[in-house]
């Protein structure tokens, strides 16, 4: 029976890698995993962008009585080249910083003694590993969990690109639901049995099947299946797979899955289970103050809670595969996911880079296969390197074809820069197209978006379009009465998002939009305009302690949890006598009380959620209180002075150009600055959603029916399995429910060297 033990605790770490890796590491410190050596806040408060090879070490005692079993080390994420040594002998190497992988260490350990595990992690720049160019800081280390896996000779396969070995294919049909299941089994014998049972959310069995492991494909019928409906109802089933021999349990796995059908129409957007659904999304990077990429499960859960509090129902995870725990959370909480390959900014046609991206495609697809939250698979983003457009087109097309070969029902997507013309052939590669639109920040105005979107739709009326990114940087220390693009003020960031969302909301044909970014994140190089090694695009600060004004703007648009919030609260020292006070709220009416004098209440009009009050400020302290019609209130204090607060302008606060740049994640003013007066209260209403509020139903669907809708583009599943011809190297098909990829390096090389077109010539076209 397989057992999994987490071994995160008690490792040695050293930045010095000795020649003999069977010996103790020199100058080592004791650390626990997950760990990274270059979190943005170094010990001296400075940015550490070092890219190097470091080493980790741990003792592994192996009892003599375990000599009949298989032992694996499972790494959930090591950046970017990982080497594993047992007692100084190289076990294997993994290239790629974002996917899980395993090493079978059975032949390398000595039973009955303590073995020394040494792991090197190298995040040095490497042009043979994707991403070839990184816009964010490359954190080094074993930054996700490490597990010791002990299995018998026969088990659900562990040598399968880091995947669980069980693949579930739920399909909605007119007669109900059918669950296709396949398993990869290592070393089965003829009379072994694989037993599958499906359980509903209450733990009741609703279907089962039993098959021989040498032909482990099965179809299980589920009567009246409950659908995975995103945040409205993220309903999950559980498949329990058991590997049996003469009634003895050899191995078991549990897989959560959901029934959902996806469709994107160029003229009207995204449909979940036949119901048009507006995807209100954010982008999210996997790093955080104090942790870097080595985020804990609790920190990832905190990120999900903030995304939900704001009211978003989708997240784009740009540039790389994320931790499986984050995908699990999105499954459970109903957050729709656009995940993405690390094909970023630059692409190469070399055999080494092709081999690497093909490996990463197999790892990512197989590891992400069972997650109902993953609805879109990004094949590239921000491509802008200098190779000819024809070369770029050919390479990206090959990547997209390979993804579709492995899973032809998967919706592929791309995220292009605005430098990519609408007429570019790159827009014809993936199923769906997104653009990173920074009108109003890098160039132009938010109001230019309408003309741009209409132009793209005119050129490609048959291609579904999304806004894969849009945003503006805002530092909570910078403020202006007349905010402008480029002033990095919190006030302009909020105004920008108000204008951009108004533009986006004009177009029903957009299948999604993603505000960039949910959180501030680290950069590969310090930003010369702000003097910090961070992008301040986030709606929440890098340490997750400060929700910026723009966060509350989106909450006023998307969330059903009632609140009221006075914006520009950190603009606490002002000089003007007349001021406009802006309030965000999703309540029906808001009144403002300034120094005891009440201003007439304003009613919410449409979906704006933005209230403006023109007030007069007295010299000195002013108490401002917003009161909503539902009894909620918020209060701040503004001090009116004669002279302006210089610390509010970025131009007064840039650090010297020479030397390393310090980072202050809490956005406190320097010691020699006059601090602004603190706000009396950030928010009177509760900030965390109650359980009831979290689970409250969303607005009525734009299309609905009591009957199960007919899903366009999703074929019915018959009770018989019709084989589909695929090349030997690629044996994955969701109709046949076969998911087997078992080939060596030479066969793998044949796949991409001979071209993927030839492997797809005999495929039948998908039925409507």
C-alpha positions in Angstrom: 0.0 0.0 0.0 1.4 3.3 -1.1 2.3 5.9 1.6 3.3 9.5 1.3 5.3 11.3 3.9 6.0 15.0 3.8 9.7 15.7 4.5 9.8 19.5 4.5 11.4 19.8 8.0 15.0 19.9 8.9 17.1 20.4 5.8 20.6 21.9 5.6 21.1 24.7 3.0 24.3 26.2 1.6 25.2 28.7 -1.1 28.5 26.8 -1.5 28.2 23.7 -3.6 31.1 21.3 -2.8 32.8 19.0 -5.3 31.9 15.9 -3.3 28.2 15.9 -2.7 28.4 12.8 -0.5 29.9 15.0 2.2 28.3 17.5 4.5 27.6 20.9 3.0 30.0 23.6 4.1 28.7 26.8 5.7 25.3 25.3 6.0 22.3 26.7 7.8 19.2 24.7 8.9 16.0 25.5 7.0 12.5 24.1 6.5 10.9 23.8 3.1 9.4 25.4 1.1 12.5 27.7 0.9 14.0 30.3 -1.4 17.3 32.1 -0.9 16.4 35.3 -2.6 13.2 36.7 -1.2 12.9 40.3 -2.2 13.4 41.5 1.3 16.9 40.3 2.1 18.3 40.5 5.6 19.6 44.0 5.0 16.3 45.1 3.4 17.8 45.1 -0.1 16.7 43.3 -3.2 18.6 40.1 -3.9 18.3 39.1 -7.5 21.1 36.5 -7.4 20.9 33.6 -9.8 23.2 30.8 -8.9 23.5 27.1 -7.8 22.8 26.3 -4.2 22.5 23.0 -2.3 20.2 21.3 0.2 20.9 18.2 2.2 19.0 15.8 4.4 19.6 12.4 6.0 17.3 9.5 4.9 17.5 6.4 7.0 16.2 3.3 5.1 15.3 0.3 7.2 16.5 -3.1 5.9 13.0 -4.5 5.9 11.9 -2.1 3.1 14.0 -3.9 0.5 11.0 -5.2 -1.3 9.4 -1.8 -2.0 9.9 1.2 -4.3 11.0 4.5 -2.9 10.4 7.9 -4.7 11.3 11.4 -3.9 8.6 13.8 -5.1 9.4 17.5 -5.6 6.5 19.9 -6.2 8.7 22.7 -7.5 12.4 23.4 -7.7 13.7 26.4 -9.8 15.0 25.8 -12.3 17.6 22.9 -12.8 17.4 20.3 -10.0 20.0 17.6 -9.5 19.5 14.8 -7.0 22.4 12.9 -5.4 22.2 9.9 -3.0 25.5 9.5 -1.1 27.2 11.5 -3.8 25.9 9.5 -6.8 23.8 11.4 -9.3 20.2 10.0 -9.4 18.8 12.3 -12.0 18.3 15.9 -13.3 15.1 17.9 -13.9 14.9 21.0 -16.2 12.0 23.3 -15.5 11.1 25.4 -12.5 7.3 25.1 -12.2 6.1 21.5 -12.4 6.2 18.5 -10.1 8.5 15.6 -10.7 9.7 12.4 -9.1 12.9 10.4 -8.9 12.9 6.6 -8.2 15.7 6.3 -5.7 15.3 2.6 -5.0 18.4 1.5 -7.0 20.5 4.2 -5.3 19.8 3.8 -1.6 21.5 1.4 0.7 18.9 -0.5 2.8 19.7 -0.8 6.5 21.7 2.5 6.7 21.3 6.3 6.7 21.6 7.7 3.2 22.6 11.3 2.5 20.2 13.2 0.1 21.8 16.2 -1.6 19.7 18.4 -3.9 21.1 21.2 -6.0 18.9 24.0 -7.3 20.2 26.3 -10.0 18.2 29.4 -11.1 21.0 30.8 -13.3 19.9 32.2 -16.6 19.5 29.3 -19.0 18.6 29.7 -22.7 17.6 26.0 -23.0 14.8 26.1 -20.4 11.6 28.0 -20.8 10.9 30.8 -19.9 13.8 32.1 -22.0 13.2 35.7 -20.8 11.7 36.5 -17.4 9.8 39.7 -16.5 9.5 38.7 -12.8 12.2 37.9 -10.3 13.5 34.3 -10.7 13.4 32.9 -7.1 15.8 30.0 -6.4 15.4 27.0 -4.2 13.1 24.1 -3.3 10.2 26.4 -3.1 7.3 23.9 -2.9 6.8 20.7 -0.8 8.9 17.6 -1.0 7.5 14.1 -0.2 8.9 10.7 0.3 6.7 8.1 -1.5 6.9 4.4 -0.6 5.0 2.0 -2.9 4.9 -1.7 -3.6 6.1 -3.3 -6.8 2.6 -2.9 -8.3 1.1 0.6 -7.9 -0.6 3.4 -9.8 2.3 4.7 -11.9 4.6 7.3 -10.4 6.9 7.6 -13.4 4.4 9.6 -15.3 5.5 13.3 -15.5 4.7 14.0 -11.9 1.0 13.2 -12.4 -1.2 11.0 -10.1 -1.7 8.2 -12.6 -5.5 8.5 -12.6 -7.3 10.5 -15.3 -11.0 11.4 -15.0 -13.1 12.6 -17.9 -16.6 13.7 -16.9 -19.1 14.4 -19.7 -22.6 15.8 -19.7 -25.0 13.9 -22.0 -28.7 14.2 -22.7 -29.3 11.1 -20.6 -27.2 12.2 -17.6 -23.5 12.1 -16.9 -20.8 9.7 -17.8 -17.4 9.5 -16.2 -14.6 8.1 -18.2 -11.6 6.9 -16.1 -8.2 5.5 -17.0 -5.3 4.5 -14.9 -1.6 4.0 -15.4 -0.5 0.9 -13.5 3.1 -0.1 -12.9 3.9 -3.9 -13.0 0.4 -5.4 -13.0 -0.3 -9.1 -13.3 -3.2 -10.7 -15.1 -5.6 -11.2 -12.2 -5.2 -7.8 -10.6 -8.3 -5.6 -10.5 -8.8 -1.8 -10.6 -11.9 -0.8 -8.8 -13.5 2.7 -9.3 -16.2 4.3 -7.1 -17.6 7.8 -7.5 -18.9 9.6 -4.4 -21.0 12.7 -4.2 -20.3 15.6 -1.9 -22.1 13.9 0.9 -19.9 10.8 0.7 -22.6 8.6 -0.9 -21.6 6.2 -3.7 -23.3 7.1 -6.9 -21.5 4.8 -9.4 -18.8 2.2 -9.7 -16.9 -0.1 -12.1 -14.1 -2.7 -11.9 -11.6 -3.5 -14.7 -8.4 -5.4 -15.2 -5.3 -3.1 -14.8 -3.8 -4.1 -18.2 -7.0 -2.5 -19.8 -8.0 -0.1 -17.0 -10.4 2.1 -19.0 -13.9 2.4 -17.6 -17.1 4.4 -18.0 -19.3 5.1 -15.0 -22.8 6.4 -15.5 -24.1 9.1 -13.0 -27.8 9.8 -12.9 -28.7 13.5 -12.8 -25.2 14.8 -12.1 -24.9 18.1 -10.3 -22.8 20.5 -12.3 -19.7 22.5 -11.3 -21.1 26.0 -11.7 -18.1 28.2 -10.7 -18.7 30.4 -7.6 -22.4 29.8 -7.8 -22.0 26.1 -7.0 -18.5 24.5 -7.2 -19.9 21.0 -6.8 -17.2 18.3 -6.7 -17.4 14.6 -6.9 -14.7 12.2 -5.6 -13.4 9.2 -7.5 -11.7 6.5 -5.3 -9.5 4.1 -7.3 -8.3 0.9 -5.6 -5.7 -1.5 -7.0 -6.5 -5.0 -5.7 -4.9 -8.5 -5.8 -6.8 -11.4 -4.4 -8.8 -8.9 -2.3 -5.6 -7.3 -0.9 -5.3 -3.5 -1.4 -2.1 -2.7 -3.2 -2.6 1.0 -3.8 -5.3 3.7 -3.8 -5.9 7.2 -5.1 -8.6 9.8 -4.6 -9.3 12.4 -7.4 -11.8 15.3 -7.1 -13.6 16.3 -10.3 -16.6 18.2 -11.5 -19.1 18.1 -14.4 -18.9 21.2 -16.5 -19.1 22.1 -20.2 -17.4 25.1 -21.7 -18.1 27.2 -24.8 -16.9 30.5 -26.1 -18.8 32.3 -28.8 -17.1 35.1 -30.7 -20.2 37.2 -30.7 -21.4 36.8 -27.1 -18.6 35.5 -24.9 -18.2 32.6 -22.4 -20.8 30.0 -21.5 -20.5 27.7 -18.6 -22.9 24.7 -18.8 -24.8 26.5 -21.5 -25.3 29.7 -19.5 -23.6 32.9 -20.5 -21.2 33.9 -17.8 -19.3 37.1 -17.5 -15.7 36.4 -16.4 -14.6 39.1 -14.0 -11.0 38.2 -13.4 -7.6 39.2 -12.0 -4.0 38.0 -12.7 -2.0 36.6 -9.9 1.7 35.9 -9.4 2.9 33.2 -7.0 5.1 35.4 -4.8 4.6 37.3 -1.6 6.6 39.5 0.9 8.7 37.4 3.2 8.1 34.2 1.2 8.9 34.9 -2.4 7.8 31.8 -4.3 8.0 29.7 -1.2 4.4 30.4 -0.2 2.7 28.2 2.4 -0.7 26.6 1.9 -2.2 29.1 4.4 -0.8 32.0 2.4 -2.3 30.6 -0.8 -5.7 30.3 0.9 -5.4 33.9 2.0 -4.9 34.9 -1.6 -8.1 33.0 -2.6 -10.1 34.7 0.2 -9.0 38.2 -1.0 -9.9 37.3 -4.6 -13.3 36.1 -3.5 -13.9 39.1 -1.2 -13.4 41.5 -4.1 -16.0 39.5 -6.1 -13.8 38.1 -8.9 -14.9 34.8 -10.4 -11.8 34.1 -12.5 -8.0 34.2 -12.3 -5.3 34.2 -14.9 -2.0 32.6 -13.8 0.4 34.1 -16.2 3.8 32.7 -17.3 4.0 29.4 -15.5 2.3 26.4 -13.8 1.2 27.1 -10.3 1.2 24.9 -7.1 -1.3 22.1 -7.3 -2.7 23.4 -3.9 -3.8 26.6 -5.5 -5.6 24.7 -8.3 -7.3 22.6 -5.6 -8.5 25.8 -3.9 -9.9 27.1 -7.2 -11.7 23.9 -7.7 -13.3 24.1 -4.2 -14.1 27.8 -4.4 -15.4 27.9 -7.9 -12.7 30.2 -9.4 -12.3 29.7 -13.1 -8.7 29.5 -14.1 -6.6 30.4 -17.2 -3.3 28.6 -16.6 -0.3 29.1 -18.8 2.9 27.6 -20.2 6.1 29.5 -19.6 6.4 30.6 -23.2 7.0 34.2 -22.4 8.3 37.1 -24.4 10.9 35.0 -26.3 10.7 31.8 -28.3 13.4 29.6 -29.8 13.6 27.0 -32.5 16.6 25.1 -31.1 16.3 21.4 -30.5 17.1 21.9 -26.8 14.3 24.4 -26.2 11.8 22.3 -28.2 12.6 19.3 -26.1 12.2 21.3 -22.9 8.9 22.9 -23.8 7.5 19.6 -25.0 8.5 18.1 -21.6 6.8 21.0 -19.8 3.7 20.6 -21.9 3.3 16.9 -20.9 4.0 17.6 -17.3 1.6 20.5 -17.1 -1.3 18.8 -19.0 -1.0 15.5 -17.1 -0.7 17.2 -13.7 -3.5 19.7 -14.3 -5.8 17.2 -16.1 -8.4 16.6 -13.4 -9.1 20.1 -12.2 -12.5 21.4 -13.2 -11.4 25.0 -12.5 -8.9 25.0 -15.3 -10.9 26.1 -18.3 -8.3 27.8 -20.5 -4.7 26.7 -21.3 -2.4 29.5 -22.3 0.1 28.5 -24.9 2.1 31.8 -25.0 2.2 35.3 -23.8 4.0 38.6 -24.5 5.9 37.2 -27.5 8.1 40.0 -28.8 11.5 38.6 -29.7 13.4 39.4 -32.9 13.0 36.2 -34.8 11.1 36.5 -38.1 7.3 36.5 -37.8 7.2 33.3 -39.8 9.5 31.5 -37.4 7.5 32.6 -34.5 4.3 31.6 -36.1 5.6 28.1 -36.9 7.0 27.5 -33.4 3.8 28.7 -31.6 1.6 26.7 -34.0 3.6 23.6 -33.2 3.2 24.1 -29.5 -0.6 24.7 -29.9 -0.9 21.6 -32.0 0.9 19.4 -29.5 -1.4 20.6 -26.7 -4.5 19.9 -28.8 -3.2 16.5 -29.7 -2.9 15.5 -26.1 -6.3 17.0 -25.2 -8.4 18.0 -28.2 -11.2 19.3 -26.0 -9.0 21.8 -24.2 -9.5 25.5 -25.0 -6.1 27.0 -25.8 -5.5 30.7 -25.4 -2.9 33.3 -26.1 -2.0 36.7 -24.5 -0.6 39.1 -27.0 0.9 42.5 -26.6 -0.6 45.6 -28.2 2.3 45.5 -30.6 0.7 42.4 -32.3 -1.5 43.8 -35.1 -5.0 42.5 -35.3 -4.1 41.2 -38.8 -1.2 39.0 -37.4 -1.4 35.3 -38.1 -0.5 34.7 -34.5 -4.1 35.5 -33.7 -5.2 32.4 -35.7 -3.1 29.9 -33.7 -5.0 29.3 -30.4 -8.8 28.7 -29.9 -9.1 32.0 -28.0 -7.2 35.3 -28.1 -6.4 37.7 -25.3 -4.6 41.1 -25.5 -2.6 42.8 -22.7 -4.1 46.3 -23.0 -2.3 49.1 -21.1 -4.1 52.0 -22.7 -4.0 54.8 -20.2 -0.8 53.6 -18.6 1.9 52.8 -21.1 0.3 54.7 -24.0 -2.9 56.3 -25.0 -6.1 56.7 -22.9 -8.6 54.2 -21.5 -11.1 55.8 -23.8 -9.2 54.5 -26.8 -10.2 51.0 -25.9 -13.5 51.0 -27.7 -12.0 51.9 -31.1 -9.3 49.2 -30.6 -11.8 46.5 -29.6 -14.1 47.3 -32.5 -11.2 47.2 -34.9 -10.1 43.7 -33.8 -13.7 42.4 -34.0 -14.0 43.8 -37.5 -10.8 42.1 -38.6 -11.6 38.8 -36.8 -15.3 38.5 -36.2 -14.9 34.7 -35.8 -12.1 34.8 -33.1 -13.2 35.1 -29.4 -11.4 38.1 -27.8 -10.5 38.8 -24.2 -8.5 41.4 -22.3 -5.8 39.2 -20.7 -4.3 42.0 -18.8 -4.9 45.7 -18.0 -3.7 47.8 -15.2 -1.8 50.8 -13.8 0.7 51.0 -11.0 -0.3 52.6 -7.7 1.8 53.1 -4.6 -0.2 53.9 -1.5 2.2 56.6 -0.4 1.7 58.7 -3.5 -1.4 61.0 -4.0 -2.7 63.8 -6.1 -5.7 66.1 -6.3 -5.4 65.8 -10.1 -4.0 62.3 -10.7 -2.3 61.7 -14.0 -0.9 58.6 -15.8 2.7 58.1 -14.7 2.4 59.7 -11.3 2.2 56.3 -9.7 -0.5 57.6 -7.3 -3.0 55.3 -5.6 -5.6 57.9 -6.8 -4.7 57.5 -10.5 -4.7 53.7 -10.3 -8.3 53.8 -9.0 -9.4 56.3 -11.6 -7.8 54.2 -14.3 -9.6 51.1 -13.3 -12.9 53.0 -13.1 -12.4 54.1 -16.7 -11.1 50.8 -18.1 -13.9 48.7 -16.6 -16.5 51.1 -18.0 -14.9 50.6 -21.5 -14.7 46.8 -21.1 -18.3 46.6 -19.9 -19.5 48.0 -23.3 -18.6 44.9 -25.2 -20.6 41.7 -24.6 -18.4 39.8 -27.1 -15.4 39.9 -24.8 -15.2 36.5 -23.2 -13.2 37.6 -20.2 -11.1 40.4 -18.7 -8.4 40.2 -16.1 -7.2 43.2 -14.0 -3.5 43.2 -13.5 -2.6 42.4 -10.9 -4.4 41.1 -7.8 -1.2 41.6 -5.8 2.1 43.6 -6.2 4.9 41.3 -7.4 8.6 41.2 -7.7 10.5 42.2 -10.9 13.5 40.8 -12.5 15.1 44.3 -12.3 14.3 47.3 -10.1 11.8 49.7 -11.6 13.8 52.9 -12.4 10.7 55.0 -12.1 9.7 53.9 -8.6 13.1 52.8 -7.2 11.7 49.5 -5.9 12.2 45.9 -7.2 8.4 45.5 -7.4 5.6 46.0 -9.8 2.9 48.0 -8.0 0.2 47.0 -10.4 -1.4 45.1 -7.5 -4.9 45.9 -6.1 -3.4 44.6 -2.9 0.1 45.3 -1.5 2.9 42.8 -1.8 2.6 41.8 1.9 -1.2 41.5 1.5 -1.7 44.0 4.4 -3.1 46.9 2.4 -6.1 46.8 0.1 -5.7 49.7 -2.3 -8.6 52.0 -3.4 -8.9 50.1 -6.7 -9.6 46.9 -4.7 -12.7 48.6 -3.2 -13.8 49.9 -6.6 -14.0 46.4 -7.9 -15.7 45.2 -4.7 -18.3 47.9 -5.4 -18.9 46.4 -8.9 -18.6 42.7 -8.3 -19.2 41.7 -4.7 -22.6 41.1 -3.0 -21.1 41.7 0.5 -22.4 45.1 1.5 -19.8 47.7 2.4 -18.9 51.4 2.3 -15.4 52.8 1.8 -14.0 56.3 1.6 -11.3 56.4 -1.1 -8.1 58.4 -1.0 -7.9 57.8 2.7 -4.2 57.8 2.7 -4.2 61.2 1.0 -4.6 62.5 4.5 -2.8 65.9 4.3 -4.2 68.4 1.8 -4.0 72.0 1.0 -7.1 72.7 -1.0 -10.2 74.3 0.6 -12.6 72.6 -1.8 -12.3 68.9 -2.2 -14.1 66.0 -3.8 -14.5 63.0 -1.6 -15.1 59.8 -3.4 -16.9 56.8 -1.8 -17.1 53.3 -3.1 -20.1 51.2 -2.1 -22.5 48.6 -3.4 -25.3 49.9 -1.1 -28.2 51.7 -2.6 -27.5 55.1 -1.1 -24.7 56.9 0.7 -24.6 60.1 2.7 -21.5 62.0 3.8 -21.0 63.8 7.1 -18.2 66.4 7.2 -17.3 67.9 10.6 -20.8 67.1 11.8 -22.6 68.6 8.7 -24.5 66.1 6.6 -24.4 66.3 2.8 -27.5 65.1 0.9 -27.5 61.3 0.4 -26.8 60.1 -3.1 -28.5 57.1 -4.7 -26.6 54.5 -6.6 -27.2 54.8 -10.4 -26.8 51.7 -12.6 -23.7 49.7 -11.6 -21.3 52.5 -10.9 -20.9 52.1 -7.1 -19.0 55.4 -7.1 -20.3 58.4 -5.2 -18.7 61.9 -5.4 -19.3 64.6 -2.8 -18.0 68.2 -3.1 -17.0 69.4 0.3 -15.2 72.3 2.1 -12.3 71.6 4.4 -11.4 73.7 7.4 -7.9 74.4 8.4 -6.6 71.6 10.6 -8.4 68.4 11.3 -11.5 67.3 9.3 -13.6 64.3 10.3 -15.4 62.7 7.3 -17.9 60.0 7.7 -19.8 58.0 5.0 -23.0 56.3 6.0 -24.8 53.8 3.8 -28.5 53.2 3.8 -28.0 49.7 5.3 -26.4 51.1 8.5 -22.8 50.6 7.4 -20.3 53.5 7.9 -16.7 54.4 7.3 -14.7 57.3 8.8 -11.4 59.0 8.0 -9.6 62.1 9.1 -8.1 64.7 6.7 -5.7 67.5 7.8 -5.7 70.7 5.8 -2.4 72.5 5.8 -0.9 75.5 4.1 2.0 73.7 2.5 1.7 70.5 0.4 3.0 67.1 1.7 6.1 66.5 -0.5 6.2 62.8 0.3 3.1 62.3 -1.8 4.9 62.9 -5.1 7.1 60.2 -6.6 9.5 62.8 -7.9 10.4 63.9 -4.4 11.1 60.3 -3.3 13.2 58.6 -5.9 16.3 57.0 -4.3 19.8 57.7 -5.7 20.6 55.9 -8.9 23.7 54.2 -7.6 23.8 51.3 -5.2 21.1 48.7 -4.4 17.5 49.8 -4.0 15.7 49.3 -0.7 12.2 48.0 -0.5 9.6 49.1 2.0 6.7 46.8 1.6 4.5 48.5 4.2 4.8 51.8 2.2 5.8 53.8 5.3 7.4 57.2 4.7 11.1 57.6 5.4 12.2 58.7 8.9 12.9 62.2 7.8 9.5 62.7 6.2 6.5 64.2 7.9 4.0 61.4 8.2 0.5 62.1 7.1 -2.2 61.9 9.7 -3.6 58.4 10.1 -7.1 57.5 9.0 -9.5 57.2 11.8 -10.7 53.8 10.6 -10.0 51.9 7.4 -13.4 50.3 7.3 -16.2 50.1 9.8 -17.9 47.2 8.0 -16.5 43.8 8.4 -13.7 43.1 5.9 -13.9 39.3 5.8 -16.9 37.7 4.1 -19.1 35.7 6.4 -19.7 32.1 5.5 -23.2 33.1 4.4 -21.9 36.0 2.3 -19.3 33.8 0.7 -21.9 31.2 -0.4 -24.6 33.7 -1.4 -25.9 33.1 -4.9 -24.7 35.4 -7.6 -26.9 37.5 -9.8 -29.4 35.6 -11.9 -27.8 34.0 -15.0 -28.4 35.7 -18.2 -29.8 32.5 -19.7 -31.3 29.8 -17.7 -33.6 26.7 -17.9 -34.8 24.1 -15.6 -33.8 21.4 -18.0 -30.2 20.5 -18.6 -29.1 22.6 -21.5 -27.8 21.1 -24.7 -24.0 21.8 -24.8 -22.7 22.8 -28.1 -19.4 21.3 -29.2 -19.4 18.5 -26.6 -20.1 15.1 -28.1 -22.1 12.5 -26.4 -20.4 9.5 -24.9 -21.6 6.1 -26.0 -21.4 3.0 -23.9 -18.8 1.5 -26.3 -15.3 2.7 -26.7 -14.3 3.4 -30.3 -10.6 3.5 -30.7 -9.0 6.6 -32.4 -5.8 6.2 -34.2 -2.9 8.2 -32.6 0.8 7.7 -33.0 2.4 5.4 -30.6 4.1 8.2 -28.7 0.9 10.0 -27.9 -1.9 7.8 -26.5 -4.3 10.3 -24.9 -7.8 10.6 -26.0 -10.7 11.8 -24.0 -13.3 9.9 -26.1 -11.5 6.6 -25.6 -10.4 7.6 -22.1 -6.9 6.4 -22.7 -4.2 8.6 -21.2 -0.8 6.9 -21.8 2.4 8.6 -22.7 5.3 6.2 -22.4 8.3 6.8 -24.6 12.0 7.4 -24.3 14.0 10.4 -25.3 14.6 9.1 -28.8 10.9 8.6 -29.4 10.2 12.0 -27.8 12.8 13.6 -30.2 11.0 12.0 -33.1 7.7 13.8 -32.1 9.0 17.3 -32.5 11.7 16.7 -35.1 9.3 15.1 -37.6 6.7 17.7 -36.9 3.3 17.4 -35.1 1.3 17.9 -38.3 2.2 14.4 -39.4 0.9 13.0 -36.2 -2.4 14.6 -36.7 -3.2 14.0 -40.4 -5.4 11.0 -39.8 -7.5 12.5 -37.0 -11.2 12.8 -37.7 -12.7 16.2 -37.4 -14.6 16.9 -34.2 -18.4 16.6 -34.7 -20.6 19.6 -34.0 
